[in-house]
Amino acid sequence: MFNFYILDDDRTQQILLEKILRKIAGELSLSHINIEAFSKTTDLENNLLLPSPQNIYILDLELQGDKYAGLKIGKYIRQKDLYASIIFLTVHEDFLSVTYKYRIEALNFIAKSNNDELYDTLKTDIEQVIQKLDSWSVFNKNILSLKINTGIVRIPLEEISYFTTFSKGAHSTVLFTRDNRQYKINLKLGEIEKKYPGVFLKPHRSYLVNPYAIELINYKEHYLVLAGHVQTKISIARGRYRSFLKEFAKYNIRSLKEL
């Protein structure tokens, strides 16, 4: 069952959001949903759900004149629930970087000014949560079977650190595990992405990384470090940087370390 918790001090906005969520749930065939609305952060704090990837919190950024109220409660929620999705409603479009300072890992920011856009964006976000749950089921299956020159190698997903290609247009990639084993895989990076949608992230055109293996992201120099490869700095392409952080935030599984 999906749980939608709304925090907004405007009752009219609460009613609108409830109506939108029920319509989206019907369109996406979500038969069992729970919707609760709160006007005060203290009421929400006292009624937090048990941690679950099926929890979706929709928070107004500004409450009772405090433009950081939503961020504060968002940080509190993230401390209590690493798996929930958090969506902010805002009239401020410059708050994305602030959430990373708060280490909230927000799923999205949605402008409150356009009801049609609000509906469309919420629907897209909920679809992404469903996709994330589907990708988790892939992780629960636990094993990737990949073709190498001598046959097939079967590797648990949690052991994979990253894939890379060393030349443009290469028809194969190299897989690195957390304990630094290497396998030459007879697939292009794009083919791996297509075969396992939503499972790996692409910080650079030459890399696919396991988001569960990310140990550090350096915001100033735009690189990441993966478990088992602390001496390897994988660049995050400038053109992908903001979208990469947003994609990583969807996994909601670990706090970032900031240098």
Residue pairs with C-beta under 8 A, 6 or more apart in sequence:
1 32
1 33
1 34
1 54
2 25
2 30
2 32
2 33
2 34
2 54
2 56
2 126
2 129
3 33
3 34
3 36
3 49
3 52
3 54
3 55
3 56
4 21
4 33
4 34
4 35
4 36
4 56
4 58
5 36
5 37
5 38
5 44
5 47
5 49
5 55
5 56
5 57
5 58
6 14
6 17
6 18
6 35
6 36
6 37
6 38
6 58
7 37
7 38
7 39
7 41
7 44
7 57
7 58
7 59
7 60
7 63
7 70
7 73
8 14
8 17
8 37
8 39
8 58
8 59
8 60
8 63
8 89
9 39
9 40
9 60
9 63
9 64
10 60
11 39
13 60
13 89
13 112
14 37
14 39
16 115
16 118
17 37
17 58
18 35
18 37
20 118
20 119
20 122
21 33
21 35
21 122
22 33
22 35
23 119
24 30
24 119
24 122
24 123
24 126
25 33
27 123
28 123
28 126
28 127
28 130
30 126
36 47
38 44
38 47
40 63
41 63
41 69
41 72
41 73
44 73
45 73
45 76
48 77
48 80
48 81
49 55
49 81
49 84
50 81
51 80
51 81
51 82
51 83
51 84
52 81
52 83
52 84
53 83
53 84
53 85
53 129
53 132
53 133
53 136
53 252
54 129
54 133
55 81
55 83
55 84
55 85
56 84
56 85
56 86
56 87
56 125
56 126
56 129
57 74
57 77
57 84
57 85
57 86
57 87
58 87
58 89
58 122
59 70
59 73
59 74
59 86
59 87
59 88
59 89
60 69
60 70
60 88
60 89
60 90
60 112
61 67
61 68
61 69
61 70
61 71
61 88
61 89
61 90
61 91
61 92
61 95
62 69
62 70
62 90
62 91
62 92
63 69
63 70
66 72
67 92
70 88
70 89
70 90
71 88
71 95
71 98
71 99
71 102
71 104
72 102
74 86
74 88
74 99
74 102
74 104
74 106
75 102
75 103
75 104
77 84
77 86
78 84
78 86
78 103
78 104
78 105
78 252
78 255
82 252
82 253
82 254
83 252
83 253
84 252
85 107
85 125
85 129
85 132
85 250
85 252
86 104
86 105
86 106
86 107
86 252
87 106
87 107
87 108
87 109
87 110
87 122
87 125
88 95
88 99
88 106
88 108
88 109
88 110
89 109
89 110
89 111
89 112
89 118
90 109
90 110
90 111
90 112
91 111
91 112
91 113
93 109
93 111
95 109
96 106
96 109
96 242
96 246
99 105
99 106
100 219
100 245
100 256
100 258
101 258
103 255
103 256
103 258
105 248
105 249
105 251
105 252
105 255
105 256
106 249
107 125
107 128
107 129
107 249
107 250
107 252
108 121
108 125
108 246
110 117
110 118
110 121
110 122
110 125
111 117
111 118
112 118
128 250
129 250
131 197
131 198
132 198
132 250
132 251
134 198
135 197
135 198
135 199
138 157
138 196
138 199
139 157
139 158
139 199
139 212
142 156
142 157
142 158
143 154
143 155
143 156
143 157
144 154
144 155
144 156
144 157
144 160
144 196
145 152
145 153
145 154
146 152
146 153
146 154
146 155
146 175
146 183
146 185
146 187
147 185
147 186
147 187
148 183
148 184
148 185
148 186
149 184
149 186
153 183
155 175
155 177
155 183
157 199
157 210
157 212
158 212
159 177
159 178
159 179
160 175
160 176
160 177
160 178
160 210
160 213
161 176
161 177
161 178
161 209
161 210
161 213
161 226
161 227
161 228
161 229
162 175
162 176
162 207
162 208
162 209
162 210
162 213
162 226
162 229
162 234
163 173
163 174
163 175
163 176
163 185
163 189
163 192
163 200
163 207
163 208
163 209
164 173
164 174
164 176
164 206
164 207
164 208
165 172
165 173
165 174
165 188
165 189
165 206
166 174
166 206
170 188
171 186
171 188
172 184
172 185
172 186
172 187
172 188
173 184
173 185
173 187
173 188
173 189
173 192
173 208
174 182
174 183
174 184
174 185
175 182
175 183
175 184
175 185
176 182
176 228
176 229
177 183
177 228
178 213
178 226
178 227
178 228
178 229
179 228
180 228
180 229
185 192
187 195
189 202
189 205
189 206
189 207
189 208
192 200
192 208
193 200
193 202
193 208
199 210
200 208
200 209
200 210
200 211
201 208
201 209
201 211
201 244
201 247
201 248
202 208
202 209
202 240
202 244
203 209
203 224
203 234
203 235
203 236
203 237
203 240
203 244
204 234
204 235
204 236
204 237
204 240
205 237
207 234
209 224
209 226
209 234
210 226
211 248
211 251
211 253
212 251
212 253
212 254
213 226
213 227
213 228
214 224
214 225
214 226
214 227
214 248
214 254
215 225
215 226
215 227
215 230
215 257
216 224
216 225
216 256
216 257
216 259
217 223
217 224
217 236
217 245
217 248
217 256
217 257
217 258
218 224
218 225
218 233
218 258
218 259
219 258
219 259
220 259
221 233
221 259
222 235
222 236
222 238
222 241
223 233
223 234
223 235
223 236
224 233
224 234
224 236
225 232
225 233
225 234
226 232
226 234
236 244
